[in-house]
Structures are given as C-alpha cells and as structure tokens.
Amino acid sequence: MPCLIFYLHTWMRYLNLEYFMLSLESVNFFTSHCATVRTILGLEEGEDCIVIGTLYKQMQLKPSILDEYAKERSVIPLVSPRNFVHANDYLILEDESGRIRLVGDTVFPTAYVTGVVIAVYGYEGSDGEFVVKQMLEPGLAPQGQFPSQSSSGEDKYVALVSGLRTCASEANPLQFQLLVDYLTGHLGDEKEQSAAAKVVHVVIAGDSVHLQYNLLTGQSVQSKDQQKLVEPIKELDLALTQLAAAVPTDIMPGSNDPANFSLPQQPLHACLFPGASVYSTFFAATNPHCFELDGVRILGTSGQNIDDLDKYSVADSKVEFMERTLRWRHIAPTAPDTLGCYPYTDRDPFILNACPHIYFCGNQKKYETKLLQDERGRTVRLISVPRFCDTGVAVLVNLKNLDCHSLSLSTDMLKSNGI
C-alpha cells in the first residue's frame, strides 16, 4: 500500500504541473469557441467545454499477472505478441474528480498510451461519453536559444553509439576496435584522421556489455565462472580507457547492464572501470542523460522508453515515437504503468521543462533521423541510434548546425582477405 501511495504522488504531481501549462495553452487555442475549462464531475450534457486530464488506455491485449498465472497452468503455450494494440482499444480521460470515455472522429487510441496528459475540446453526450472535437497536446517545451555560429565556424561533432554488447556471440571485437581507433585518430589516412579530430565528445548509450546472468544462481560462483562474468567488463574498460585518453567519453547504463532496473538508471559504478575512471574525461552518466556542449542542449536515453511505447502504441518509425514524447513533454509517459520507474514523491524527473536541441534514443534496430521544427521556431534533431553489435553503425552529430550522418565500420573486406 505505501508503494501505491508513492506512485500516486508521481502521477498526480505530473497532472498538476501539466494542468497549469495546458490550461493556459488550451484557453488561448480555443478562445474563439468561448469554451470554459471544466472538471469531469462538472460536465453538463451538450455544453462545449475543455477538459484536462490524464489518459488511460483500455487495452484488450495488455499483459497482466493473471495471464502469467494462466501460462504456467496452460498445457498449450500462449503466444505473446510483440505489440499489444488491438482494434477494440479505447481511451479514458481521468482528472482529480472522475473519469470519462473519449469518443469521436478525432480520437485515435493507437497514437496514445496510458499516462499522457492532454486537453480535449468537445461535449458530454447523452450516453455519458465525451465527444471530442479537438485534442490538444502540451507541445514542445520552451527551448534555449541555439548558439549562433558563423558560416566559417569550426565543425564539432558528438559521436553517439549504443549496443556494444562486448563478449556477446553476435558482437565483433575487431569492429569495436576499429571504432575506437577511428575516434582516437589512429585509423585511416590524413583526411580521415582530420575528420576524427573534430569529434569533441563520445556518448555510449547503454547495453555495453553482455553478461552471463545464468551463472548467478544465488550460490557461490566458481572461479572459472567469475572469469566469465568479469571478462566483458574488462574488455569494455580497456576500450573506454583508450577513448577517455583521447576524447571526453560518457557511458550510460542500459537494460542489460549491471545497473538498477528502474528508471532513471543510476551511473555504472566507477569500480567497474579501474582504467577509464582514472581520466577526468571519463564520465559515468545516468539514463536518461542530459547535458550541454557549447550551448547545445543534448538529451538521450538508452531506449527503454521508446521500446515501451512501441509495445503499446503504433507509429511509422522510432523517431515518430520520440517526437510524441517531446510534444507530450514527458519522455517516459508509460512509467510506472508498464515501464519501471523509481517512485518519486516530490517531483517527476521525466517531465521536460526545457526542450533539447538534440534528442537521441539508443539500442534501436536501424539508424533514423529527423529535424523537427514547430510553428514557434523551435528545432530539435531526433536520432535513433542503432545497436552497434548488429549494424556496426555509430552516429556523428554536428554541434554547429545539427547536421548528422551515420558512421559505418565493417570488417567484411578483412574476412574476405583471410585476415
């Protein structure tokens, strides 16, 4: 019961803060309709009004603990879908006074998830449902001014990489070493080394090691098994030491790293990296990770928030999910419903009070990017960073103009030559 109270604080504080922001924007947006802002309990049938609250998505395929119990007792294995969206799903709006089902041609349940705070304009129908004429999202948060750069200014790049998974069966250690050599200026001709010299920061966005957790059975671990558990960490530390000696390097925890499960994930402990942690240029960051370089605000996650949205809603691409989180001003709206998070009682760390200039998401299947611009001139570079162990692809972002491109490293030619 105390745990439920902690999560209630998180839920209601998010609602209260967004209520203030949305009430101002919705009133301005719907001034021409002369609509008043009402609570759900204060609705009157047929009256046009604005209601602000938190969405709850009723899902037919949403997993539950009872389903897990049924799987254990079932003779025939139950199939778990990758995406839990169903045609019969519908949205319910909740505020501090009550809840009501949303209907209408402008309501698209597949685009939303539980936890999103939104304003709706419409009226209460005779059957007790709210007929929505217009849905209003918070929109992009206020954004700091992008630093002015002259056309002849120097290019500076941030390198983004994720899903290294050292010592995994699918990982290629030579490919990882090629990446390290490139970023430290030890690979390629003079032109390539000159381009690598413009990389001023490296961010490793989660899932950096592959640990054999099956060896942790609760009993004492044998010495040979201890070596298997430590080897991925040692290999990663060796690479990070080379990177940190040449360029500032941040490493974020991921879903498969030795870190806490719930978001926000705390930094990987310095004792894991005895070599790299000696350098002041090495920084173990949290997940999500937010920082500034030359006045450019950068925000990123290791991918859990976007992967969870992909399970409970539908979009054409991962960058579309990322765009939605920015417009909702919350990077993890499904927490704590379907995404584990720490139960904060005084604040919600996932609310976006300021809009970043660069927003990246790690551990995705492929590289995608989009330059998002709204009607107020706010611009955000969205980047889906692919898993390096599967694709051999890293991403370089130019701090000067937010241009970005992929960096692909392959060892196929070496294999064909028998090296």
C-alpha positions as CSV (number, residue, x, y, z in Angstrom):
1,M,0.0,0.0,0.0
2,P,2.8,2.6,0.8
3,C,4.3,1.8,-2.7
4,L,0.9,2.7,-4.3
5,I,0.9,6.0,-2.4
6,F,4.4,6.8,-3.7
7,Y,3.3,6.2,-7.3
8,L,0.2,8.2,-6.7
9,H,2.3,11.2,-5.8
10,T,4.3,10.8,-9.1
11,W,1.0,10.6,-11.1
12,M,-0.8,13.5,-9.5
13,R,2.2,15.8,-9.5
14,Y,2.6,15.3,-13.2
15,L,-1.1,16.1,-13.7
16,N,-1.0,19.2,-11.5
17,L,2.0,20.7,-13.3
18,E,0.7,19.9,-16.8
19,Y,-2.7,21.2,-15.8
20,F,-1.2,24.7,-15.3
21,M,0.6,24.6,-18.7
22,L,-2.3,23.1,-20.6
23,S,-5.0,25.3,-19.1
24,L,-3.2,28.4,-20.5
25,E,-2.5,26.9,-23.9
26,S,-5.9,25.4,-24.3
27,V,-7.7,28.6,-23.3
28,N,-5.7,30.5,-25.9
29,F,-6.2,27.9,-28.6
30,F,-10.0,27.7,-28.1
31,T,-10.8,31.3,-27.3
32,S,-12.8,31.6,-30.5
33,H,-15.1,28.8,-29.2
34,C,-15.8,30.6,-25.9
35,A,-15.4,27.3,-24.1
36,T,-14.8,27.0,-20.4
37,V,-12.4,24.7,-18.6
38,R,-14.4,22.1,-16.6
39,T,-13.6,19.1,-14.5
40,I,-15.2,15.7,-15.4
41,L,-17.5,15.8,-12.5
42,G,-18.7,19.3,-13.5
43,L,-19.6,18.4,-17.1
44,E,-23.0,19.3,-18.4
45,E,-24.7,17.4,-21.3
46,G,-24.3,19.1,-24.6
47,E,-22.2,22.0,-23.4
48,D,-18.9,22.7,-25.3
49,C,-16.0,22.8,-22.9
50,I,-12.4,22.0,-22.3
51,V,-11.3,19.1,-20.0
52,I,-7.7,18.5,-19.0
53,G,-6.6,15.2,-17.5
54,T,-4.5,12.0,-17.8
55,L,-5.2,9.4,-20.5
56,Y,-5.9,5.8,-19.5
57,K,-5.8,3.4,-22.5
58,Q,-8.1,0.4,-22.0
59,M,-6.2,-2.4,-23.9
60,Q,-7.6,-5.8,-24.7
61,L,-4.2,-7.5,-25.1
62,K,-2.4,-5.7,-22.3
63,P,-0.5,-8.3,-20.2
64,S,-1.5,-8.9,-16.6
65,I,-0.3,-11.0,-13.7
66,L,-3.3,-13.3,-14.2
67,D,-2.1,-14.0,-17.8
68,E,1.3,-15.1,-16.4
69,Y,-0.5,-17.4,-14.0
70,A,-2.6,-18.9,-16.9
71,K,0.6,-19.5,-18.9
72,E,2.0,-21.6,-16.0
73,R,-1.1,-23.8,-15.8
74,S,-1.8,-24.0,-19.5
75,V,-0.9,-27.1,-21.4
76,I,-0.7,-25.2,-24.7
77,P,1.9,-22.3,-24.6
78,L,0.3,-18.9,-25.0
79,V,1.7,-16.7,-27.7
80,S,2.9,-13.2,-26.5
81,P,2.5,-10.6,-29.2
82,R,5.3,-8.0,-29.8
83,N,2.7,-5.2,-29.9
84,F,-0.3,-5.2,-27.7
85,V,-2.5,-2.8,-29.7
86,H,-6.0,-4.0,-30.6
87,A,-8.7,-2.6,-32.7
88,N,-11.1,-2.5,-29.7
89,D,-8.8,-0.4,-27.5
90,Y,-10.3,2.9,-26.3
91,L,-9.2,6.0,-24.3
92,I,-10.5,7.2,-21.0
93,L,-9.7,10.6,-19.6
94,E,-9.1,11.0,-15.8
95,D,-8.8,14.0,-13.6
96,E,-9.0,14.5,-9.8
97,S,-12.8,14.4,-9.9
98,G,-13.6,11.4,-12.1
99,R,-13.1,9.6,-15.4
100,I,-14.9,9.5,-18.8
101,R,-14.6,7.6,-22.1
102,L,-13.5,9.6,-25.1
103,V,-15.2,9.1,-28.5
104,G,-15.3,10.9,-31.8
105,D,-13.6,11.0,-35.2
106,T,-10.6,12.9,-33.8
107,V,-9.8,10.2,-31.2
108,F,-7.0,7.8,-32.3
109,P,-6.2,5.3,-29.5
110,T,-3.3,3.7,-31.4
111,A,-1.4,7.0,-31.2
112,Y,-1.6,7.4,-27.4
113,V,-0.6,5.5,-24.2
114,T,-1.6,5.5,-20.6
115,G,-0.1,8.4,-18.7
116,V,-0.3,11.2,-21.3
117,V,-1.7,14.5,-20.0
118,I,-3.9,16.1,-22.6
119,A,-6.7,18.7,-23.1
120,V,-9.8,17.8,-25.1
121,Y,-12.4,20.2,-26.5
122,G,-15.9,18.8,-27.0
123,Y,-19.1,18.0,-25.1
124,E,-20.7,15.3,-23.0
125,G,-23.1,13.1,-25.0
126,S,-26.4,11.7,-23.8
127,D,-24.8,8.3,-23.1
128,G,-22.2,9.7,-20.7
129,E,-19.3,9.7,-23.1
130,F,-17.3,12.7,-24.1
131,V,-17.5,13.5,-27.8
132,V,-14.1,15.0,-28.7
133,K,-13.9,17.7,-31.4
134,Q,-10.3,18.6,-30.9
135,M,-7.3,17.2,-28.9
136,L,-4.6,19.5,-27.7
137,E,-1.2,18.3,-26.6
138,P,1.2,20.3,-24.4
139,G,3.6,20.8,-27.4
140,L,7.3,21.4,-27.3
141,A,8.7,22.9,-24.1
142,P,10.4,26.3,-24.1
143,Q,13.8,26.0,-25.8
144,G,17.0,27.9,-25.1
145,Q,18.4,29.9,-28.0
146,F,20.6,27.9,-30.3
147,P,24.1,29.3,-30.2
148,S,24.8,31.5,-33.2
149,Q,27.6,30.1,-35.4
150,S,29.3,31.9,-38.3
151,S,29.3,30.1,-41.6
152,S,33.1,29.7,-41.3
153,G,32.9,28.4,-37.8
154,E,34.6,25.1,-36.9
155,D,32.7,21.9,-37.1
156,K,32.4,20.0,-33.8
157,Y,30.9,16.5,-33.7
158,V,29.3,14.4,-30.9
159,A,29.6,10.6,-31.5
160,L,26.7,8.5,-30.4
161,V,27.0,4.7,-30.2
162,S,24.9,2.1,-28.4
163,G,24.5,-1.7,-28.0
164,L,28.2,-2.6,-28.0
165,R,27.5,-5.8,-26.0
166,T,31.1,-6.8,-25.6
167,C,31.7,-10.6,-25.4
168,A,28.3,-11.4,-26.9
169,S,28.2,-14.1,-29.6
170,E,27.0,-11.6,-32.2
171,A,29.5,-8.9,-31.3
172,N,32.6,-8.4,-33.4
173,P,35.5,-7.2,-31.2
174,L,37.5,-6.2,-34.3
175,Q,34.7,-3.9,-35.4
176,F,34.5,-2.3,-32.0
177,Q,38.3,-1.7,-32.0
178,L,38.0,-0.1,-35.4
179,L,35.5,2.3,-33.9
180,V,37.9,3.1,-31.0
181,D,40.8,3.6,-33.4
182,Y,38.8,5.9,-35.6
183,L,37.6,8.1,-32.7
184,T,41.1,8.3,-31.2
185,G,42.6,9.3,-34.6
186,H,44.5,6.0,-35.2
187,L,42.6,4.8,-38.3
188,G,42.6,5.9,-41.9
189,D,44.5,8.4,-43.9
190,E,45.2,12.1,-43.1
191,K,41.7,13.1,-44.3
192,E,40.0,10.5,-42.1
193,Q,42.2,11.5,-39.1
194,S,41.4,15.2,-39.7
195,A,37.6,14.3,-39.6
196,A,38.0,12.2,-36.4
197,A,39.8,15.1,-34.7
198,K,36.6,17.1,-34.9
199,V,34.8,14.6,-32.6
200,V,34.7,16.5,-29.3
201,H,32.6,14.1,-27.3
202,V,31.5,10.5,-27.3
203,V,28.3,9.1,-25.7
204,I,27.8,5.4,-25.3
205,A,24.0,4.9,-24.8
206,G,23.6,1.6,-22.9
207,D,23.8,-2.2,-23.4
208,S,27.6,-2.0,-23.4
209,V,28.3,-5.5,-22.0
210,H,26.9,-9.0,-22.4
211,L,26.9,-10.7,-19.0
212,Q,26.0,-14.4,-18.5
213,Y,23.4,-13.8,-15.8
214,N,22.6,-17.5,-15.8
215,L,25.8,-18.1,-13.8
216,L,24.3,-16.1,-10.9
217,T,22.2,-18.8,-9.3
218,G,22.3,-17.4,-5.7
219,Q,25.1,-19.8,-4.8
220,S,28.8,-19.1,-4.6
221,V,30.3,-18.5,-8.0
222,Q,33.2,-20.8,-9.0
223,S,36.5,-19.2,-10.1
224,K,36.1,-20.2,-13.7
225,D,32.6,-18.7,-13.8
226,Q,33.9,-15.5,-12.1
227,Q,36.3,-15.0,-15.0
228,K,33.4,-15.4,-17.5
229,L,31.4,-12.7,-15.6
230,V,34.4,-10.3,-15.4
231,E,35.7,-10.6,-18.9
232,P,33.1,-8.4,-20.7
233,I,33.7,-5.6,-18.1
234,K,37.5,-5.8,-18.5
235,E,37.2,-5.7,-22.3
236,L,34.9,-2.7,-22.1
237,D,37.2,-0.9,-19.6
238,L,40.2,-1.4,-21.9
239,A,38.3,0.3,-24.8
240,L,37.0,3.1,-22.6
241,T,40.5,3.8,-21.3
242,Q,41.7,4.3,-24.9
243,L,38.7,6.6,-25.7
244,A,38.9,8.6,-22.5
245,A,42.6,9.2,-23.1
246,A,41.8,11.0,-26.4
247,V,38.2,12.4,-26.1
248,P,35.7,13.1,-23.3
249,T,33.5,10.0,-23.0
250,D,30.2,9.4,-21.3
251,I,28.7,6.0,-20.7
252,M,25.1,5.4,-19.9
253,P,23.5,2.2,-18.4
254,G,21.1,0.2,-20.4
255,S,18.5,-2.5,-19.8
256,N,21.1,-5.3,-19.9
257,D,23.9,-3.6,-18.0
258,P,24.9,-4.2,-14.3
259,A,22.7,-1.3,-13.0
260,N,19.4,-0.8,-11.4
261,F,16.3,-1.8,-13.4
262,S,14.0,1.2,-12.7
263,L,14.3,4.5,-14.5
264,P,16.1,6.8,-14.0
265,Q,19.0,4.3,-14.0
266,Q,22.0,5.3,-11.9
267,P,25.5,5.6,-13.3
268,L,27.6,2.4,-13.7
269,H,29.9,2.2,-10.7
270,A,33.4,3.5,-11.1
271,C,34.9,0.3,-9.7
272,L,33.8,-1.4,-12.9
273,F,36.2,0.7,-14.9
274,P,39.5,1.0,-13.0
275,G,41.4,2.1,-16.1
276,A,39.0,4.6,-17.6
277,S,37.9,6.2,-14.3
278,V,41.4,7.5,-13.8
279,Y,40.8,10.1,-16.5
280,S,38.8,13.2,-15.8
281,T,37.4,13.0,-19.3
282,F,35.5,9.8,-18.4
283,F,32.0,10.3,-17.0
284,A,29.5,7.6,-15.9
285,A,26.1,9.1,-16.6
286,T,22.5,8.3,-15.7
287,N,19.8,7.1,-18.1
288,P,18.2,9.4,-19.2
289,H,21.2,11.7,-19.7
290,C,21.0,15.4,-20.3
291,F,24.0,17.7,-20.8
292,E,25.2,20.8,-22.7
293,L,28.1,21.3,-25.1
294,D,28.9,24.8,-26.4
295,G,25.4,25.9,-25.5
296,V,23.7,23.0,-27.3
297,R,21.3,21.0,-25.0
298,I,21.5,17.3,-25.6
299,L,19.1,14.7,-24.1
300,G,19.2,11.0,-24.6
301,T,18.0,7.6,-23.3
302,S,19.2,4.0,-23.8
303,G,16.0,3.1,-25.5
304,Q,13.7,1.6,-22.8
305,N,11.1,4.5,-23.0
306,I,10.8,4.3,-26.8
307,D,10.7,0.4,-26.9
308,D,7.9,0.5,-24.3
309,L,5.9,3.0,-26.5
310,D,6.4,0.6,-29.4
311,K,4.6,-2.1,-27.4
312,Y,1.5,-0.1,-26.5
313,S,1.0,2.2,-29.5
314,V,1.7,2.5,-33.2
315,A,3.9,4.7,-35.3
316,D,5.6,4.6,-38.6
317,S,9.1,4.9,-37.1
318,K,11.0,5.2,-33.8
319,V,11.7,8.9,-34.4
320,E,7.9,9.4,-34.5
321,F,7.7,7.9,-31.0
322,M,10.5,10.3,-30.0
323,E,8.6,13.3,-31.4
324,R,5.5,12.3,-29.5
325,T,7.4,12.3,-26.2
326,L,8.6,15.8,-26.9
327,R,5.1,17.0,-27.8
328,W,3.8,15.4,-24.6
329,R,6.6,17.0,-22.6
330,H,7.3,13.7,-21.0
331,I,10.0,11.2,-22.1
332,A,8.6,8.2,-20.2
333,P,4.8,8.6,-20.1
334,T,4.2,4.8,-19.7
335,A,6.1,4.8,-16.4
336,P,5.1,3.5,-13.9
337,D,2.2,1.7,-15.7
338,T,4.3,-0.6,-17.9
339,L,7.8,0.8,-17.5
340,G,9.6,0.5,-14.2
341,C,10.5,3.8,-12.5
342,Y,11.5,5.0,-9.1
343,P,8.5,6.2,-7.0
344,Y,9.4,9.9,-6.6
345,T,7.2,11.8,-4.0
346,D,8.3,15.4,-4.7
347,R,8.9,15.6,-8.4
348,D,8.7,13.8,-11.7
349,P,12.2,13.6,-13.3
350,F,10.8,12.7,-16.8
351,I,8.9,16.0,-17.3
352,L,10.5,18.1,-20.0
353,N,10.7,21.7,-18.6
354,A,13.1,22.6,-21.4
355,C,13.3,21.3,-25.0
356,P,16.6,19.9,-26.1
357,H,18.4,20.7,-29.4
358,I,19.4,17.1,-29.8
359,Y,17.4,14.1,-28.7
360,F,18.7,10.6,-29.2
361,C,17.5,7.1,-28.4
362,G,19.9,4.2,-28.2
363,N,19.7,0.4,-29.0
364,Q,17.3,0.6,-31.9
365,K,17.2,-1.7,-35.0
366,K,18.3,0.9,-37.5
367,Y,19.6,4.4,-37.9
368,E,16.9,7.1,-38.4
369,T,16.9,10.8,-38.0
370,K,14.5,13.8,-38.4
371,L,14.8,17.5,-37.9
372,L,11.7,18.5,-36.0
373,Q,10.5,22.1,-36.3
374,D,7.4,23.6,-34.8
375,E,5.4,26.8,-35.6
376,R,7.3,28.8,-32.9
377,G,10.7,28.1,-34.5
378,R,11.9,25.5,-32.0
379,T,14.2,23.0,-33.7
380,V,15.2,19.5,-32.5
381,R,17.4,16.9,-34.1
382,L,15.9,13.5,-33.4
383,I,18.2,10.5,-33.7
384,S,17.5,6.8,-33.5
385,V,20.9,5.2,-32.7
386,P,21.2,1.6,-33.9
387,R,22.8,-1.3,-31.9
388,F,26.5,-1.3,-32.9
389,C,26.9,-5.1,-32.4
390,D,24.2,-5.8,-35.0
391,T,24.9,-3.0,-37.5
392,G,28.4,-1.6,-37.0
393,V,26.9,1.9,-37.2
394,A,27.6,4.9,-35.0
395,V,26.2,8.4,-35.5
396,L,28.0,11.8,-35.7
397,V,26.1,15.0,-34.9
398,N,27.5,18.4,-35.8
399,L,27.0,20.9,-33.0
400,K,27.4,23.8,-35.4
401,N,24.2,23.2,-37.5
402,L,22.6,19.9,-36.1
403,D,23.5,18.0,-39.3
404,C,24.1,14.3,-38.6
405,H,25.3,11.3,-40.5
406,S,26.0,7.6,-39.8
407,L,29.5,6.2,-39.5
408,S,29.6,2.6,-40.7
409,L,32.5,0.3,-39.8
410,S,32.8,-3.1,-41.4
411,T,35.3,-6.0,-41.3
412,D,34.0,-7.8,-44.3
413,M,37.0,-6.9,-46.5
414,L,39.3,-8.2,-43.9
415,K,37.4,-11.5,-43.7
416,S,37.4,-11.9,-47.5
417,N,41.2,-11.5,-47.4
418,G,41.6,-14.1,-44.7
419,I,42.7,-11.6,-42.0
